[in-house]
């Protein structure tokens, strides 16, 4: 079984602490005849720390990029690349001007492995299919949320992005240069350091945030170029143009292997996931071996139903110190037991109240979102809930926190928007 993953390399962090970091915030068209060129005449900011969206439109570029975000130039992609000390091994050729018409992103397909050239051609020939874009879809865990990260060819994938994003030369030149583009609403939710780097998961490479640009709703949260994808071609975007996507879904599904997720993204479906529509999460990173390929269906009330075979193979009930019976991913039971045993041996057992334990395995989305919680995989647990609510410093004993970190757990109290009751496995520890 093949799974998509990040390459085990990191971006060079040679930029000094004071280096300028340019984040592109796309602005709405001004209503002029040339308003279809994204942010034409807009100023591209360059600041020494990650700006807020309001700050991102406040000043001209200084020292990074060309200071333009329009369709000027000869289309050769010869604009300046970001100068933040990026590893050239992660760069691809800059795409320059948009050379094709934008497309609607109507259907998202995800498979366990790649899609063959023969199948791709059959899909292209289906009645109602206007265009198809193949890319790699990766799921990475950050602070109890699983983000959809697309590793793409910037020159062609851009056509499927919303609004004026396809025409933004600055965004796609930065992606080609090895940087990350994310939806603006994610900026404050990600652990971005003062140089603009973000670690996508413990043990994964760091990537530099280069652009804030709307992504494909309910499908893609962030974009990097193809150099970041280890298993290319496990995902497709299908544009159906004026044809209703539901007329294409059935013949499309017949061409695809089993264990394939086919999700509609059109306006009918995007305001809520289709009830009982099969989804697939290909989780990568340091805990990927504990999850594998995760197929599920969407239920009401923010809940999901994992595939029964996955649940049987991965979820177990076990007895652990202090808490007693827990139902978690079997991969973390040894390190959870070891952590709780050390808490007892340190004389801190009274710092964890088993009556305030809120569970481990709970298949659901993060509240108010369509992003999977790590509780869905049985890799997270909530302790001492009354005194450790979100957005507070919490009452969790810091020695207990240190013990859990020693045994491979991350703590929600370290997040930007704190969740001090929450511990989640960020690496699988061999307990001996």
Long-range contacts (C-beta under 8 A, 24 or more apart in sequence): 1-112, 1-113, 1-292, 1-293, 2-112, 2-113, 2-114, 2-231, 2-234, 3-112, 3-231, 3-282, 3-284, 3-288, 3-292, 3-293, 4-136, 4-137, 4-138, 4-151, 4-229, 4-230, 4-231, 4-234, 4-282, 4-284, 5-138, 5-230, 5-231, 5-284, 5-285, 5-288, 6-138, 6-140, 6-200, 6-204, 6-205, 6-228, 6-229, 6-230, 6-284, 6-285, 7-205, 7-227, 7-228, 7-229, 7-230, 8-205, 9-87, 9-89, 9-90, 9-205, 10-87, 10-205, 10-206, 11-85, 11-86, 11-87, 11-90, 11-178, 11-197, 11-205, 11-206, 11-207, 11-208, 12-85, 12-86, 12-87, 13-85, 13-195, 13-197, 13-206, 14-85, 15-83, 15-84, 15-85, 15-195, 17-194, 17-195, 18-48, 19-48, 19-83, 19-84, 19-85, 19-195, 20-46, 20-47, 20-48, 20-62, 20-63, 20-64, 21-46, 21-47, 21-48, 21-49, 21-50, 21-64, 21-84, 21-195, 21-196, 21-208, 21-209, 22-46, 22-47, 22-61, 22-64, 22-65, 22-82, 22-210, 23-47, 23-50, 23-51, 23-56, 23-187, 23-196, 23-209, 23-210, 23-211, 23-212, 24-56, 24-69, 24-168, 24-170, 24-171, 24-174, 24-210, 24-211, 24-212, 24-213, 25-53, 25-56, 25-57, 25-184, 25-212, 26-69, 26-163, 26-164, 26-165, 26-168, 26-171, 26-212, 26-213, 26-214, 27-57, 28-164, 29-164, 36-164, 36-167, 37-70, 37-71, 37-164, 37-167, 38-69, 38-70, 38-163, 38-164, 38-165, 38-166, 38-167, 38-168, 38-171, 39-69, 39-70, 39-164, 39-168, 39-170, 40-69, 40-70, 40-71, 41-70, 42-69, 43-67, 44-68, 44-69, 44-170, 48-194, 49-194, 49-196, 50-187, 50-192, 50-194, 50-196, 50-209, 52-187, 52-188, 53-184, 53-187, 53-212, 56-212, 65-170, 65-173, 65-174, 66-170, 68-169, 68-170, 69-168, 69-169, 69-170, 69-171, 70-167, 70-169, 71-97, 71-98, 71-167, 71-169, 73-97, 73-169, 75-99, 77-173, 77-176, 79-169, 79-170, 79-173, 81-173, 81-174, 81-177, 82-174, 82-177, 82-179, 82-208, 82-210, 84-179, 84-195, 84-196, 84-208, 86-177, 86-178, 86-179, 86-208, 87-178, 88-178, 89-227, 90-178, 90-225, 90-227, 90-228, 91-176, 91-177, 91-178, 91-225, 91-227, 92-153, 92-154, 92-176, 92-225, 92-226, 92-227, 93-155, 93-176, 94-154, 94-172, 94-173, 94-176, 94-177, 95-154, 95-155, 95-158, 95-169, 95-172, 95-173, 95-176, 96-169, 96-173, 97-169, 98-158, 98-159, 98-166, 98-167, 98-169, 99-155, 100-156, 100-159, 101-159, 102-159, 102-160, 102-161, 102-166, 102-167, 103-130, 103-131, 103-133, 103-159, 103-160, 103-237, 103-239, 103-241, 104-130, 104-160, 104-239, 104-240, 104-241, 104-266, 105-160, 105-161, 105-162, 105-216, 105-219, 105-237, 105-239, 105-265, 106-238, 106-239, 106-240, 106-245, 106-248, 106-264, 106-265, 106-266, 107-236, 107-237, 107-238, 107-240, 107-245, 107-248, 107-249, 107-252, 107-262, 107-263, 107-264, 107-265, 107-266, 108-216, 108-219, 108-235, 108-236, 108-237, 108-238, 108-261, 108-262, 108-263, 108-265, 109-235, 109-236, 109-237, 109-238, 109-252, 109-256, 109-260, 109-261, 109-262, 109-263, 110-137, 110-234, 110-235, 110-260, 110-261, 110-263, 110-280, 110-282, 111-234, 111-235, 111-256, 111-257, 111-259, 111-260, 111-261, 112-234, 112-257, 112-259, 112-260, 112-280, 112-282, 112-293, 113-231, 113-234, 114-231, 114-232, 114-233, 114-234, 115-233, 115-234, 115-236, 115-256, 119-255, 119-256, 120-236, 122-255, 123-236, 123-238, 123-252, 123-255, 126-248, 126-251, 126-252, 126-255, 127-243, 127-248, 127-251, 128-240, 128-241, 128-243, 128-244, 128-247, 128-248, 129-238, 129-239, 129-240, 129-243, 129-248, 129-252, 130-239, 130-240, 130-241, 130-243, 131-159, 131-238, 131-239, 132-236, 132-237, 132-238, 132-239, 133-157, 133-159, 133-160, 133-236, 133-237, 134-232, 134-233, 134-235, 134-236, 135-226, 135-229, 135-232, 135-233, 135-235, 135-236, 135-237, 136-226, 136-229, 136-230, 136-231, 136-232, 136-233, 136-234, 136-235, 137-220, 137-234, 137-235, 137-282, 138-228, 138-229, 138-282, 138-284, 139-281, 139-282, 139-283, 139-284, 139-372, 140-200, 140-201, 140-204, 140-284, 140-285, 141-201, 141-283, 141-285, 141-287, 141-374, 141-424, 141-426, 142-190, 142-191, 142-198, 142-200, 142-201, 143-189, 143-190, 143-191, 143-410, 143-412, 143-415, 143-416, 144-366, 144-373, 144-374, 144-375, 144-380, 144-412, 144-415, 144-419, 144-422, 144-424, 145-189, 145-366, 145-369, 145-371, 145-372, 145-373, 146-281, 146-283, 146-371, 146-372, 146-373, 146-374, 147-186, 147-200, 147-221, 147-222, 147-371, 148-219, 148-220, 148-221, 148-222, 149-200, 149-220, 149-221, 149-222, 149-223, 149-224, 149-228, 150-215, 150-220, 150-222, 150-223, 150-224, 150-235, 151-223, 151-224, 151-225, 151-226, 151-227, 151-228, 151-229, 151-232, 152-223, 152-224, 152-225, 152-226, 153-225, 153-226, 154-223, 154-225, 157-223, 157-237, 160-216, 160-237, 160-239, 161-213, 161-214, 161-215, 161-216, 162-214, 162-215, 162-216, 162-217, 163-214, 165-213, 165-214, 165-215, 168-211, 168-213, 170-211, 171-210, 171-211, 171-213, 174-210, 174-211, 175-210, 175-211, 175-223, 175-224, 175-225, 176-225, 177-210, 178-207, 178-208, 178-224, 178-225, 178-227, 179-207, 179-208, 179-209, 179-210, 179-211, 179-224, 180-207, 180-208, 180-209, 180-210, 180-211, 180-222, 180-223, 180-224, 181-210, 181-211, 181-212, 181-213, 181-215, 181-222, 181-223, 181-224, 182-209, 182-211, 182-212, 182-213, 182-215, 182-221, 182-222, 182-223, 183-212, 183-213, 183-214, 183-215, 183-221, 183-222, 184-212, 184-213, 184-214, 186-221, 186-222, 187-212, 188-416, 189-416, 189-417, 191-415, 191-416, 200-285, 201-284, 201-285, 201-286, 201-287, 201-426, 202-285, 202-286, 202-410, 202-426, 202-427, 203-285, 203-286, 203-426, 203-427, 204-284, 204-285, 204-286, 216-265, 217-265, 217-270, 218-263, 218-265, 218-269, 218-270, 218-273, 218-370, 219-263, 219-265, 221-371, 234-282, 240-266, 245-269, 259-293, 259-295, 261-295, 273-298, 273-370, 274-298, 275-299, 275-300, 279-304, 281-372, 283-377, 286-426, 286-427, 286-428, 287-331, 287-377, 287-379, 287-425, 287-426, 287-427, 287-428, 289-331, 289-428, 290-314, 290-329, 290-331, 290-332, 290-377, 290-379, 290-425, 290-428, 291-329, 291-377, 291-379, 294-376, 294-377, 296-363, 296-376, 302-364, 302-365, 302-367, 303-363, 303-364, 303-365, 304-363, 304-364, 304-365, 304-372, 304-376, 305-363, 306-363, 306-376, 314-377, 314-378, 315-361, 315-378, 321-349, 322-349, 322-352, 322-354, 323-352, 323-354, 323-357, 324-354, 326-357, 326-360, 326-381, 327-359, 327-360, 327-361, 327-378, 328-360, 328-361, 328-378, 328-379, 328-381, 329-360, 329-361, 329-377, 329-378, 329-379, 329-425, 331-379, 331-425, 331-428, 332-378, 332-379, 332-408, 332-425, 332-428, 334-429, 334-431, 335-407, 335-408, 335-409, 335-425, 335-428, 335-429, 335-431, 336-381, 336-407, 337-431, 338-407, 338-429, 338-431, 339-403, 339-404, 339-406, 339-407, 339-409, 342-403, 342-406, 342-407, 343-400, 343-403, 346-399, 346-403, 348-397, 348-399, 348-400, 348-403, 351-384, 351-396, 351-397, 351-399, 351-400, 352-383, 352-384, 352-400, 353-383, 353-384, 356-383, 356-384, 356-385, 356-386, 357-381, 357-382, 357-383, 357-385, 358-382, 358-383, 358-385, 358-421, 374-424, 374-425, 379-424, 379-425, 380-422, 380-423, 380-424, 380-425, 381-422, 381-423, 381-424, 382-421, 382-422, 382-423, 383-421, 383-423, 384-421, 385-421, 388-413, 388-419, 388-420, 388-421, 389-420, 389-421, 390-417, 390-418, 390-419, 391-417, 391-418, 392-418, 392-420, 393-418, 393-420, 394-418, 394-420, 394-421, 395-420, 396-420, 396-421, 407-431
